[in-house]
Amino acid sequence: MSYLDLTDNQFDPQGYWEQPLDKPYLPQARDLALFDQNGYDLTDLEQLYAKANLTPFHAHREHRHALKIPWFTQPDRVEGAVLNHSLLFERKGYRGEALEQLERWARTNPLIYKIIKMRPKWGLDLSVDYVDREGNVFEVLHWEYDGFDYEEVEARKRQLEPILTAIDWDDAAASILKQKDQWHHLDFFAQSDWKCNFFGIVKEHFKMVIWE
């Protein structure tokens, strides 16, 4: 029997940073390197604004950093339905003095328009895998949902939490494994749709370009 523990963590409904940087020099190309057009990885310049606006961010796979907090958790397991990750993501836009500062810099370094033109975004991410001693391994469910409207994403969060909390993930994984012939041959998106239908949840919604 395997259940997930829902955290008390919540999204920040404020989608914009307004505090400027105490930075005397013009940001360079390297400060905008590895820009993530459709995800949540922060450039070095965004990390500086996070610090200036007192917003915690965390390392996220090697060079990556993101505004993220746990959504669901699970005690460590080595077999059965195993939580890979479950996170609430955010990406901020800019207003006020922060936006004015960026617009001044962008006249000299147009790369800065990459973050000036960003829309605030919120995201839900849940990934549960299955492994057993017979060597079976597959994704039970990997569900991602992004949106630029805080109220809409927050409503999805509230809608999904009681459903996901009530699932016995070991039983669900066993049932999905028995039906492997129905989904294993499908491509990525078709497998996702099959599993969303299995759990009775809304289809995924992600990979949205963040620029307005």
Secondary structure, DSSP 4 states (H G I P E B T S, - for coil): ----EEP--------EE-PPP---S---GGGGTT--SSS-PPPHHHHHHHHHTT---EE-STT-EEEEEESEE----SSEEEEEEEEEEEE-EE-HHHHHHHHHHHTT-GGGHHHHTBPPEEEEEEEEEEE-TT--EEEEEEEEEEES-HHHHHHHHHHHHHHHHH--HHHHHHHHHHTHHHHTTS-HHHHHHHHHHHHT-PPPB-----B-
